[in-house]
Amino acid sequence: MSNIEIGKYGENLACEFLINKGYVIVDRNYKFSRYGEIDIIAKDKDELCFVEVKTRRTDKFGTPMEAITKDKLLKILSCIKNYTSNTDLKYKRTRIDAISIELSEKEPKITHVKNIEIF
């Protein structure tokens, strides 16, 4: 599998995981010019969640969570500002979540961190 295919597979697993937890998927792969994209936008009760998904086959180059850097979070924030200003969806509360997926020969290991710290 290519890195793009692994990323898409991980995002599909993350969506399935969130749906099983009662989330409603609102949007996927929201792009905002050169600032990047938001992998998943989901509704968790009365909160709008912007979810970054990182999938890895090995931890040779670090864990999936280590790939979510300060620069990556700043790009996500730019995307969130653009998304919330250009949508009819109005939520009083928003948050950024991260889902890491570690693929192995057995079942994928999925870790969901809610409301990740920005700095």
C-alpha positions in Angstrom: 0.0 0.0 0.0 1.2 3.5 -0.8 1.3 6.2 1.9 -1.8 7.8 0.3 -3.7 4.5 0.5 -2.6 4.0 4.1 -3.8 7.5 5.0 -7.2 6.9 3.4 -7.5 3.5 5.0 -6.7 5.1 8.4 -9.3 7.9 7.8 -11.9 5.3 7.0 -11.1 3.4 10.2 -11.3 6.6 12.2 -14.7 7.5 10.7 -16.0 4.0 11.6 -14.5 4.3 15.1 -16.2 7.7 15.6 -19.6 6.6 14.3 -19.5 3.6 16.6 -18.9 6.1 19.5 -22.0 8.1 18.5 -20.4 10.9 16.5 -22.0 12.2 13.3 -19.6 12.8 10.4 -20.2 16.2 9.0 -17.4 16.5 6.4 -14.2 14.9 5.3 -10.9 16.1 3.8 -11.9 19.8 4.0 -9.2 21.7 2.1 -8.3 25.4 2.6 -5.8 26.4 -0.1 -2.2 26.0 0.9 -2.9 25.8 4.6 -3.8 22.2 4.5 -6.8 20.2 5.3 -8.9 18.8 8.1 -9.3 15.1 7.9 -12.6 14.7 9.6 -15.2 17.1 10.9 -17.6 15.4 13.2 -20.4 16.3 15.6 -20.1 15.0 19.2 -23.4 16.0 20.9 -23.2 19.8 20.9 -19.6 20.1 19.9 -18.0 20.4 16.5 -14.8 18.3 16.4 -12.0 18.8 14.0 -10.1 15.5 13.8 -6.6 15.0 12.7 -5.8 11.3 11.8 -2.3 9.9 11.6 -1.8 6.3 10.5 1.5 4.5 10.6 2.7 0.9 9.8 5.7 1.2 12.0 7.1 3.7 14.5 10.5 3.7 12.7 10.0 7.5 12.1 8.0 8.2 15.3 4.6 7.4 16.5 1.5 8.8 14.8 0.9 11.3 17.6 4.5 12.6 17.3 3.6 13.6 13.7 1.1 16.2 14.9 3.4 19.1 15.4 2.9 22.7 16.4 3.1 23.8 12.8 0.5 21.2 11.8 -1.8 22.4 14.5 -1.4 26.0 13.4 -2.4 25.0 9.8 -5.4 23.1 11.2 -6.4 26.3 13.1 -6.3 28.3 9.9 -8.5 25.7 8.2 -11.0 25.7 11.2 -11.3 29.5 11.0 -12.0 29.3 7.3 -14.5 26.4 7.7 -16.4 28.0 10.6 -16.7 31.4 8.8 -18.0 29.7 5.6 -20.5 27.3 6.9 -24.1 27.6 8.2 -23.2 25.2 11.0 -23.1 27.2 14.2 -21.7 25.6 17.4 -20.8 27.3 20.6 -18.1 24.8 21.3 -15.4 23.4 19.0 -12.4 21.3 19.7 -9.5 19.6 18.0 -9.2 15.8 18.4 -6.5 13.5 17.2 -6.8 9.8 16.2 -3.7 7.7 15.9 -3.8 4.4 14.1 -1.0 1.9 14.4 -1.3 -0.9 11.8 0.2 -4.2 12.6 -0.3 -7.8 11.5 -3.1 -8.0 14.1 -5.9 -5.6 14.6 -5.2 -1.9 14.1 -4.6 0.0 17.4 -6.7 3.1 17.5 -6.1 5.9 20.1 -8.5 8.9 20.3 -7.3 12.0 22.2 -10.0 14.6 22.7 -9.4 18.3 22.9 -5.6 18.1 22.2 -3.4 20.9 23.5 -2.4 23.4 20.9 0.8 24.6 22.5 
